[in-house]
Amino acid sequence: MANDYLGNEITAQNPATIAAINDFIRGVLGYELIVTNILAAADAEDDTLVNAYAAMLWLLSETGREPVEARAYITRAEAGSARANARELATLRAVKLWAEGDPAAAEAEALAELARSPRDLALLKYAHYFQFSRGDAPAMVRSALISLPAAPENAHLHGLLAFAYEQAFLLKEAEAEARRALELQPDEGWAQHALAHVLLTAGRVEEGVAFLEPLTGGWDKFISFLYTHLWWHLAVFYLAEGRFNEGLEIYDRHVWAKDKTFSQDQIGAVSLLARLEFAGADVGNRWAELGQWLAARKADIAQPFLSVQYLYGLARAGQPEADELLAAIRTAPQAAPAESREAWAKAGVTLAEGLLAHARGDFAAAAEKLEPATALIAGLGGSHAQRGLFHIFLVDSLIKGGQPGRAQLILERQRAGFPDDVPLNRKLEGLYTALGLPAQAEAARARTEAAAQRFARASA
């Protein structure tokens, strides 16, 4: 009997199959390209675990299509199930439940097996996917803590726990776990990502730049999502420093330069392009190019956090598919996958309507929709740093829709955490000028100049 590299018993005997299983575990935990080696191994035999993992990979790929490929691997996994052990059969059940449209049961199955096999970190990552998608950070923390006593030496586990803590705004704990992961394995990508989140959430912009810049040369080993997303974080730090040209360069060379068909790469591009525009950068014809790739998402209402950003990108590009997607979104409280219907009903549909209004220049209508929606977006999925984009849309809508006083209140609350943010202070300068408060406008201008000078010295 063999074991995977974490010490979990596996029934596979073929050395190539065992190697592929280990590559999958390392790859899914570390977002490394080796994760795809599982597919060739699964095509070669009916081993239950290798085929269950291949199905899991397809389900995690967020194609927006029916999970046809995943089901084929599930069928092959079932064919070899007489040779599988209890943990492998539980993994198969968890994957099959998701493919059949029951992610809640899939998560419960994964967590039940994790309690029996706490070193099965692939199942932990699987559970985290569902918990993150519904914005349940405490559940992410609880799940990771199940494994911590059993695998305290594993850097990936500390990275998972770090991100879970950060999403729960437990920043001290998050930073400690991220730094522990990086002590164990300096190139652990998810821990790098978690620490970037901590520094951004805490407004530690210069530290964020100093932390990420030396790491960029090691990001090529990651799948497109983590590669592009780590660059996205660096670009967001640059924007806070007023370095718009460098942000545009990152968009062109890194964020929108990998897998243009992948959901996370697409919404990362939408998010960064919108942030660049709000900061004052000239994005040229980039919306039009991006929109062509989003057209295939015209009926994708599986995940509200993704779909509303597809919608905005389509609308900014002038693509007719924007109206088709909005029509689909309006049916989502009844027609979307069961796990996302409540999120659509509470905030998703209203948020989508507000974003479309903003994209088409109806800022008063956008503000009317976005203000109540942004209070309820935690359940839509995505990280709180990513969801911050929707608050930026709200502020922009209030400013352009003739409500500077309400925009000022939001920005001043944000400035408490980001006192030196260059775009934020520039917007406050304009707002205070419009509000007839010249002393406050001058103070905002002075903050902008002082921060820009300090950031320039730091980057020299």
C-alpha positions, -999 to +999 in steps of 0.1 A: +000+000+000+013+034-010+008+069+005+006+104-010+033+129+000+012+140+030+010+105+044-026+097+033-030+061+022-038+056-015-046+024-034-028+034-067+001+012-076+014+027-108+043+050-100+032+075-127-003+076-111+011+082-077+033+110-090+003+126-107-017+124-074+011+141-056+014+168-083-023+174-081-022+179-043+008+202-045-007+219-075-041+226-061-027+238-028+000+259-043-017+269-076+011+254-095+010+243-132+018+207-122-018+203-111-028+195-147-007+164-148-036+146-132-055+146-165-032+124-184-029+100-155-067+098-152-070+091-189-046+062-186-065+041-159-097+039-138-080+044-104-107+061-083-087+088-067-068+100-098-101+102-117-119+119-088-091+145-087-093+150-125-131+157-121-124+181-092-100+200-115-126+204-141-152+216-116-127+241-102-120+255-136-152+276-137-160+271-173-196+282-169-207+251-189-223+219-178-197+197-161-195+172-189-158+165-186-160+161-149-188+136-152-167+115-176-140+112-150-165+104-123-178+075-144-143+062-147-137+067-110-167+046-102-156+019-125-125+014-103-142+019-070-140-017-059-103-012-053-106+022-035-103+028+002-128+047+023-111+081+020-109+078-018-146+069-020-154+099+002-135+121-022-154+106-051-187+112-033-178+148-026-169+155-062-199+137-076-223+157-054-209+190-068-212+177-103-248+168-096-255+204-084-254+200-047-223+219-034-236+221+002-237+183+004-203+182-014-188+205+012-204+185+041-189+152+026-155+168+023-155+181+059-168+148+073-138+130+057-114+158+067-124+152+103-113+115+098-083+124+077-070+158+088-039+156+066-061+154+035-054+190+025-069+186-009-103+181+007-096+211+029-089+232-002-121+218-018-142+229+012-126+263+012-137+268-023-174+266-013-169+286+019-151+314+001-177+315-027-204+323-002-183+347+019-181+325+050-147+333+064-153+318+099-161+285+083-128+287+064-109+293+097-127+264+114-119+240+085-082+249+085-080+245+122-092+209+118-059+201+100-035+223+119-027+198+147-021+171+122+001+190+097+018+218+115+049+215+093+030+221+060+035+255+045+004+252+023-018+247+054-004+278+070-011+297+038-047+285+037-052+295+074-036+328+068-060+337+040-090+325+061-080+347+090-075+377+067-110+372+052-123+372+088-104+405+094-082+387+120-052+405+106-027+397+134-034+360+132-034+362+094+000+378+092+015+354+117+003+324+097+014+338+064+049+346+077+051+311+092+042+296+058+069+317+041+095+306+067+087+270+058+085+276+021+094+311+008+078+305-026+044+294-012+021+314-034-011+314-014+008+327+017+023+354-005-012+362-016-025+362+020+002+385+032-005+409+003-041+410+015-031+417+050-009+446+040-036+460+016-063+457+042-041+475+068-032+503+044+005+493+045+010+503+009+048+508+009+053+475+027+031+458+001+052+471-027+085+462-010+072+427-002+058+418-036+083+434-060+112+410-052+089+379-056+077+386-092+104+365-108+091+333-091+055+336-102+058+319-136+053+285-120+018+294-109-014+287-129-028+318-146-051+327-118-025+331-091+001+345-115-023+373-127-038+379-092-005+384-075+004+410-103-031+425-097-022+430-060+010+448-070-009+469-095-034+479-068-005+490-045+010+510-074-024+527-079-025+537-043+009+554-048-003+572-080+019+550-103-007+547-130+016+540-159+031+511-141-004+498-133-013+499-170+019+481-178+010+453-154-024+451-169-010+447-204+020+424-196+007+403-168-030+406-156-045+404-191-018+383-207-024+346-197-056+326-201-082+350-215-109+324-214-106+317-176-131+333-153-107+346-127-084+361-153-114+379-169-127+394-137-092+404-126-089+423-159-123+440-154-115+449-119-080+464-126-092+483-157-120+499-137-097+508-109-072+523-133-100+544-148-113+556-114-077+565-104-074+587-135-055+566-160-063+567-197-071+530-206-075+537-243-094+509-262-087+482-236-124+478-228-133+469-264-106+442-265-116+427-232-153+427-241-147+404-270-135+377-246-164+383-222-191+377-249-191+340-242-203+347-206-236+361-218-257+335-200-233+327-171-251+333-138-234+306-118-216+329-094-229+365-087-194+379-079-182+368-114-213+375-134-217+412-123-182+419-134-187+402-167-217+424-172-198+456-164-170+447-188-195+438-216-213+471-211-182+492-211-171+475-243-205+482-259-211+445-265-248+436-271-243+405-249-245+429-219-283+431-223-285+393-227-265+388-195-287+413-176-318+394-187-303+362-175-293+378-142-329+390-136-340+354-137-312+342-114-331+342-081-351+314-096-329+300-124-293+301-111-277+272-094-295+266-060-265+277-040-264+312-054-301+321-057-303+337-023-272+359-030-288+369-063-321+378-046-305+398-018-280+419-036-268+404-069-296+415-092-297+451-078-259+453-079-259+442-116-285+468-125-264+495-108-232+485-125-249+485-159-263+519-152-229+532-143-213+517-174-239+535-195-235+568-178-267+569-158-250+578-125-280+588-105-297+555-112-265+537-105-261+553-071-297+544-063-291+507-070-255+505-057-261+521-023-284+494-009-266+466-028-231+473-014-244+469+021-252+432+013-223+421-009-204+399+016-224+368+005-217+372-032-182+356-030-148+371-038-124+386-012-133+417+006-104+434-013-120+425-046-155+435-034-140+469-026-144+476-063-182+479-058-177+506-032-155+525-057-184+523-083-208+537-057-185+566-048-180+574-085-217+572-091-224+596-062-198+621-074-210+620-111-246+618-100-245+651-081-243+638-045-208+649-034-217+651+003-225+614+004-194+605-015-173+626+009-186+606+039-176+573+023-142+585+012-133+600+046-142+567+063-119+549+038-091+575+044-090+563+080-074+531+068-057+545+037-045+580+047-019+583+019-039+568-009-032+592-039-064+586-059-085+588-028-070+621-017-073+636-052-110+627-053-114+643-018-097+675-031-122+677-059-151+670-036-142+696-010-138+722-038-173+713-050-186+715-014-171+749-008-146+738+018-113+752+005-093+744+036-102+708+034-095+708-003-060+722+003-053+697+030-063+669+006-040+683-021-011+686+004-016+649+014-015+639-022+017+658-029+034+646+002+025+609-004+034+611-041+068+625-032+074+599-005+063+570-028+086+583-056+116+583-032+108+548-021+106+535-056+137+552-068 
